[in-house]
Amino acid sequence: MKRLFSFFMLALFISCSISLFGNIAQAKPAFEQYGKIVDADFVSQYAVTPKRKDVMIIDARPTRKYDKGHIVPAINITFSKIEQSIALLPEDKSTLLIYYCGGLKCPLSHKSAFRVEKLGYTNIAVYAAGYPDWLKHGKIPGVSTTHVKKLIDKKANAVIIDARPARKYKKGHVPTAISIPYSKFDQMLGQLPTDKGKLILYYCGGYRCPLSSKSAVKAIEQGYTNVKLYQAGWPAWKAAYGIVK
C-alpha cells in the first residue's frame, strides 16, 4: 500500500512538473522578440487624429485582417511585402515606427521591426500585445476603404455617417451615407439607429480631420456598442471610386 502511495505521488509530481514547464514554454514566444517593446499607453499618444507627422504606426498583419479592423491611423505593410512597400515608409529614417500585429503570439511585428532596422531605420518600437490588446483597452477600431465598399455592396446592416459639414456632404459623399455633422450631433441625435448594437461607421475628411473620431466618441457615450472609424474617409473613397452626390 505504501509503495502504491509513493508511486501515485511520484506520478502526480511528474504530471505537475510537465504542466508547469509546458505553461512556461507556452508563455514564452517561439520567436526572437524585438528589443523595444511598448504598451497601449505609449501607442495612444501617437494614435491620434489629426495624424502626427513624426510617427508611422504599421500593421504587419495580412491585409484581409487590417481591412476589417485596425488601429487608427495605422497603415498596412504586411511582413511578406516589406520590400515591395518601401516607398510607403518615411524618407526620414529617424522617424518613429511602431509595429503591431495579432498579439503576443504573433511574430510579424517583431520580424518586420528587424527587417526595417536592416534598411537603416533607427527609431523602431513593437507593440507586442497588438490589436487584441488595443480593443481590450476600449479603443475605437478603424476599417479600410475596401471593407466599407464590401459592406455597401452586400447591403450590410450598418449605418455610415458623414461627420463633415453638410455643405461638404452635398458636394460628394460615400454611397448610402447619411449626414450628421459633428457640430450638430446633439440636435440630430434622433437620426442615429434605435438599435444600439448596430454597426455605425463614421468618416470625415481623412487623417487630418478629427470630426469622425469626435463623433464616434459621442456615439459611444450615448450607449452605442459597435462603433468604428473609416478614418481614411472621403479623400480615400473619392480616389478609389469617384464622386457620388
C-alpha positions, 0 to 999 in steps of 0.5 A: 500500500505504501509503495502504491502511495509513493508511486501515485505521488511520484506520478502526480509530481511528474504530471505537475512538473510537465504542466508547469514547464509546458505553461512556461514554454507556452508563455514564452514566444517561439520567436526572437522578440524585438528589443523595444517593446511598448504598451497601449499607453505609449501607442495612444499618444501617437494614435491620434487624429489629426495624424502626427507627422513624426510617427508611422504606426504599421500593421504587419498583419495580412491585409484581409485582417487590417481591412476589417479592423485596425488601429487608427491611423495605422497603415498596412505593410504586411511582413511578406511585402516589406520590400515591395512597400518601401516607398510607403515608409518615411524618407526620414529614417529617424522617424518613429515606427511602431509595429503591431500585429495579432498579439503576443503570439504573433511574430510579424511585428517583431520580424518586420521591426528587424527587417526595417532596422536592416534598411537603416531605420533607427527609431523602431518600437513593437507593440507586442500585445497588438490589436487584441490588446488595443480593443481590450483597452476600449479603443475605437477600431478603424476599417479600410476603404475596401471593407466599407465598399464590401459592406455597401455592396452586400447591403450590410446592416450598418449605418455610415455617417458623414461627420463633415459639414453638410455643405461638404456632404452635398458636394460628394459623399460615400454611397448610402451615407447619411449626414450628421455633422459633428457640430450638430450631433446633439440636435440630430441625435434622433437620426442615429439607429434605435438599435444600439448594437448596430454597426455605425461607421463614421468618416470625415475628411481623412487623417487630418480631420478629427470630426469622425473620431469626435463623433464616434466618441459621442456615439459611444457615450450615448450607449452605442456598442459597435462603433468604428472609424473609416478614418481614411474617409472621403479623400480615400473613397473619392480616389478609389471610386469617384464622386457620388452626390 
